[in-house]
């Protein structure tokens, strides 16, 4: 029922955070900064090892912490 609303919400958040070095966790939807800032996404992965796939919200680059690529 809320799938469409969630998609719109994610797009709006991506636009909001696109001017920052923000990454989106593909497991839980958490928005956090990358390694060049405070490395909060790396810390998120280190405390949640199953949350290894992330996407950069501006460049749409996908990264896997488990694979380190």
C-alpha positions as CSV (number, residue, x, y, z in Angstrom):
1,X,0.0,0.0,0.0
2,X,2.8,2.4,0.9
3,X,5.3,1.4,-1.8
4,X,4.5,4.4,-4.0
5,X,4.8,6.8,-1.0
6,X,8.1,5.2,0.0
7,X,9.5,5.6,-3.5
8,X,8.5,9.3,-3.6
9,X,10.0,9.8,-0.1
10,X,13.3,8.2,-1.2
11,X,13.5,10.3,-4.3
12,X,12.9,13.5,-2.2
13,X,15.6,12.5,0.3
14,X,18.0,11.7,-2.5
15,X,17.5,15.2,-3.9
16,X,17.9,16.8,-0.5
17,X,21.1,15.0,0.3
18,X,22.6,15.1,-3.2
19,X,24.7,18.2,-2.5
20,X,26.5,16.3,0.2
21,X,28.8,13.2,0.2
22,X,25.8,11.1,1.3
23,X,25.4,7.4,0.8
24,X,22.2,5.3,1.1
25,X,22.3,1.9,2.7
26,X,20.5,-0.5,0.4
27,X,19.6,-2.8,3.3
28,X,17.9,-0.4,5.6
29,X,17.6,3.0,3.8
30,X,19.9,4.9,6.2
31,X,21.5,8.1,4.8
32,X,25.0,8.7,6.1
33,X,28.2,10.5,5.0
34,X,31.1,8.7,3.2
35,X,34.7,8.1,4.0
36,X,35.9,11.5,2.9
37,X,33.8,13.2,5.6
38,X,33.1,11.4,8.9
39,X,32.9,7.9,7.5
40,X,29.5,7.3,9.2
41,X,28.5,4.8,6.5
42,X,31.6,2.8,7.0
43,X,30.9,2.7,10.8
44,X,27.3,1.7,10.0
45,X,28.6,-1.3,7.9
46,X,31.1,-2.2,10.7
47,X,28.2,-2.5,13.2
48,X,25.8,-4.1,10.7
49,X,28.0,-6.5,8.5
50,X,25.0,-7.6,6.5
51,X,24.5,-4.0,5.3
52,X,27.4,-4.0,2.8
53,X,25.8,-2.5,-0.3
54,X,25.4,1.3,-0.5
55,X,24.7,3.8,-3.2
56,X,26.1,7.4,-3.5
57,X,23.1,9.6,-3.8
58,X,24.6,12.1,-6.2
59,X,26.7,10.0,-8.5
60,X,24.5,6.8,-8.2
61,X,27.7,4.8,-7.7
62,X,27.2,1.5,-5.9
63,X,29.8,0.3,-3.4
64,X,30.1,-3.0,-1.5
65,X,32.0,-2.8,1.8
66,X,32.3,-6.6,2.0
67,X,34.0,-6.7,-1.5
68,X,35.8,-3.4,-1.0
69,X,34.8,-2.3,-4.5
